[in-house]
Amino acid sequence: MKVVILAGGYGTRLSEETDVRPKPMVEIGGKPILWHIMKIYSKYGFNDFVILLGYKGYFIKEYFANYFLHQSDVSINLATNKMEILNNTSEPWKVTLLDTGIDTMTGGRIKRAQKNIGNEPFLLTYGDGVSDVDMNKLVEFHRSHGKAITMTSVQPEGRFGVLNLATDNRVEEFFEKPKGDNGWINGGFFVCNPSVFDFIDNDDKCVFEKAPLMNMAHEGQLYAYHHHSFWKCMDTLRDKQQLDAMWASNQAPWKVW
């Protein structure tokens, strides 16, 4: 089963980093967040990746073009211009890198990749979020209902403390940054059947999260897999700093490998 990763957006809310590199290449603990996402999938045996490029996509191409060299010990004979690989620690990944347009929206990117994905189920996620979701259980749930798509749904941590007030304004309870407000949101980490392509217009302006997902929901083809554990999207510099701190303290819940 192929893993399709959306990696072409501008990442404007993280402009401190994305002015010089695409958002999926912003580093957590010295490695691009894209690498962290791929390691999560690889833990469960999914090693065939299709990465959908856009903004500054050449950074991602150059990263993987040199990946094998950077992960290996080498001996280079400058007199003969020969290189010998001494020790290879790279992952067993197959990586397909597709230019899907600078301004193409998410649905348009997925549609452009249809021929590379093929007529088989596939995994799909965004290039800026990490989680400890169990991929085997996610795929098992998807197969159990037999519909077009499964979305991993999550309850993100709130950004502010919440007060429960009595009628005289006395604080009865205080919750520091509670997890969600009983609402579930799209956390990515989809499992898709090929029929998903039938809901995506052949239009670069097609936004996957609008008409395609809305229509699949309307027709009973969209199911949610509730993930109660760790999930975090790297939207802002604050998010990046939090993820960096987790990694540095060896308390990164998404490090399942």
C-alpha positions in Angstrom: 0.0 0.0 0.0 1.5 3.4 -1.1 1.8 6.3 1.3 0.9 9.7 -0.3 2.1 12.8 1.5 0.9 16.3 0.7 4.1 18.4 0.8 3.5 21.4 -1.6 1.9 24.2 0.5 3.5 27.5 1.3 3.4 27.1 5.1 2.8 30.9 5.5 2.0 30.6 9.3 5.5 29.3 9.8 7.2 32.0 7.6 10.2 32.2 10.0 11.2 28.8 8.6 9.4 28.5 5.3 10.9 31.6 3.6 13.9 29.5 2.9 12.5 25.9 2.7 9.2 24.1 2.2 7.3 23.3 5.4 7.9 19.5 5.3 11.6 20.2 5.4 11.5 22.2 8.7 13.5 20.2 11.1 12.5 18.6 14.4 15.6 17.4 16.3 17.8 17.9 13.3 15.6 15.9 10.9 12.8 17.2 8.6 9.3 16.7 9.9 8.7 14.8 6.6 11.3 12.2 7.7 9.5 11.8 11.1 6.2 11.1 9.3 7.8 8.6 7.0 9.5 6.8 9.9 6.0 6.4 11.5 4.7 4.7 8.4 7.8 2.7 8.0 7.4 1.3 11.5 4.3 -0.5 10.3 5.9 -1.8 7.0 4.7 1.0 4.7 7.8 1.9 2.7 6.5 3.0 -0.7 6.0 6.8 -0.7 4.6 9.2 -3.2 5.4 12.8 -2.2 3.4 15.6 -3.8 5.6 18.6 -4.3 4.9 22.3 -4.9 6.5 25.3 -3.1 10.3 24.9 -3.1 9.9 21.2 -4.0 13.5 21.0 -5.3 14.6 21.1 -1.6 12.9 17.8 -1.1 14.2 16.3 -4.3 17.8 17.2 -3.4 17.3 15.8 0.1 16.3 12.4 -1.2 18.7 12.4 -4.1 21.6 12.6 -1.5 19.9 10.7 1.2 21.7 7.4 0.7 25.1 9.2 0.7 24.3 11.1 3.9 23.2 8.0 5.7 26.3 6.0 4.8 29.9 5.8 5.8 32.0 6.2 2.6 35.6 6.0 1.4 36.4 8.3 -1.5 39.6 7.9 -3.6 40.2 11.3 -5.0 42.9 10.1 -7.4 40.5 7.7 -9.2 37.2 9.5 -8.3 35.8 6.2 -6.9 33.6 5.9 -3.9 33.1 2.9 -1.7 30.1 2.5 0.6 31.4 1.2 4.0 28.2 1.1 6.1 24.7 1.9 5.0 22.1 2.9 7.5 19.4 4.2 5.2 15.8 3.0 5.3 14.3 0.6 2.7 12.2 3.3 1.2 11.0 3.8 -2.3 10.3 7.5 -2.8 8.5 8.9 -5.8 8.6 12.7 -6.0 6.0 14.4 -8.1 5.8 18.1 -9.1 2.1 18.9 -8.7 2.3 22.7 -9.3 3.2 25.7 -7.1 -0.4 26.9 -6.6 -2.3 23.6 -6.9 -4.7 22.9 -4.0 -4.8 19.7 -2.1 -7.4 18.0 -4.2 -5.7 19.0 -7.4 -2.4 17.5 -6.1 -4.0 14.2 -5.3 -5.8 14.0 -8.6 -2.5 14.7 -10.5 -1.0 11.7 -8.7 -3.7 9.3 -9.7 -1.7 7.4 -12.3 1.2 7.0 -10.0 -0.9 5.8 -7.1 -2.8 3.2 -9.2 -6.1 1.4 -8.8 -5.5 0.2 -5.3 -6.1 1.5 -1.7 -3.6 4.0 -0.4 -2.6 5.9 2.7 -2.7 9.7 2.6 -1.6 12.4 5.0 -0.2 16.0 5.4 3.5 16.8 5.5 3.3 18.8 8.7 1.7 16.5 11.4 2.9 13.7 13.6 1.1 11.2 15.7 1.4 7.9 17.5 -1.7 6.5 15.6 -1.5 2.7 15.2 -1.5 2.3 11.4 -2.4 -1.4 11.5 -5.5 -0.6 13.6 -6.4 2.3 11.3 -6.2 0.1 8.2 -8.1 -2.6 9.9 -10.9 -0.2 10.8 -11.0 1.1 7.2 -11.4 -2.4 5.8 -14.1 -3.2 8.3 -16.6 -0.6 6.9 -15.7 -0.9 3.2 -16.4 2.7 2.3 -14.3 5.1 0.2 -12.2 6.8 2.9 -11.3 6.8 6.6 -10.1 10.0 8.3 -8.2 10.0 11.6 -10.1 12.3 13.9 -8.4 13.9 16.9 -9.1 16.3 19.7 -6.3 18.8 19.8 -5.1 20.4 23.0 -6.7 23.8 23.7 -4.4 26.8 23.7 -6.0 28.5 26.7 -7.2 27.6 30.2 -11.0 27.2 30.7 -13.1 28.4 33.6 -16.3 27.0 34.9 -18.0 29.9 36.7 -20.9 30.0 39.2 -23.6 32.6 38.9 -21.7 35.0 41.2 -18.6 34.7 39.1 -16.9 32.4 41.5 -14.6 29.9 39.7 -15.9 26.4 40.4 -13.3 24.6 38.2 -10.3 25.5 36.2 -8.8 23.4 33.4 -5.4 24.3 32.0 -5.5 23.9 28.3 -8.1 21.1 28.1 -8.0 18.6 25.3 -10.5 19.9 22.8 -14.1 21.0 23.5 -15.7 17.6 22.8 -15.2 18.3 19.1 -13.3 16.1 16.7 -11.2 17.6 13.9 -9.5 16.3 10.8 -6.1 14.9 11.8 -5.1 13.6 8.4 -3.7 10.0 8.3 -6.3 8.9 5.9 -6.9 5.4 4.3 -8.4 5.7 0.9 -10.0 3.4 -1.7 -9.4 4.2 -5.4 -13.1 5.4 -5.5 -11.9 8.6 -3.7 -10.6 9.8 -7.1 -14.2 9.8 -8.4 -15.0 12.6 -5.9 -12.1 14.9 -6.9 -12.5 17.2 -9.9 -9.8 17.4 -12.5 -9.1 20.9 -11.4 -6.0 22.3 -9.8 -8.2 24.6 -7.6 -10.0 21.7 -6.1 -9.6 21.7 -2.3 -9.8 18.1 -0.9 -11.2 19.3 2.4 -14.1 21.0 0.7 -16.3 19.4 -2.0 -14.6 16.0 -2.1 -14.8 15.2 1.6 -18.1 17.0 2.0 -19.6 14.9 -0.8 -18.2 11.7 0.5 -19.7 12.4 3.9 -23.1 13.2 2.3 -23.0 9.9 0.4 -22.0 7.9 3.5 -18.5 7.2 2.2 -16.5 9.0 4.9 -15.7 7.3 8.2 -13.8 8.7 11.2 -11.3 6.7 13.2 -11.1 8.3 16.7 -7.5 8.6 17.9 -7.4 9.4 21.6 -3.6 9.6 22.0 -0.9 11.9 20.7 -1.3 14.1 17.6 0.2 17.5 16.8 0.3 19.7 13.7 3.3 22.0 13.2 1.4 25.1 12.2 3.5 27.8 13.9 6.9 28.5 15.3 5.5 27.7 18.8 4.4 24.3 17.6 7.9 23.6 16.2 9.5 24.6 19.4 7.2 22.3 21.4 8.0 19.4 19.1 11.7 20.2 19.3 11.5 20.2 23.1 9.7 16.8 23.2 12.4 15.3 21.0 15.3 16.8 22.9 13.9 15.4 26.2 13.3 11.9 24.7 9.6 12.4 25.3 8.4 12.4 21.7 5.2 10.2 21.6 5.3 9.9 17.8 8.7 8.2 17.9 7.3 4.7 17.6 10.2 3.2 15.7 
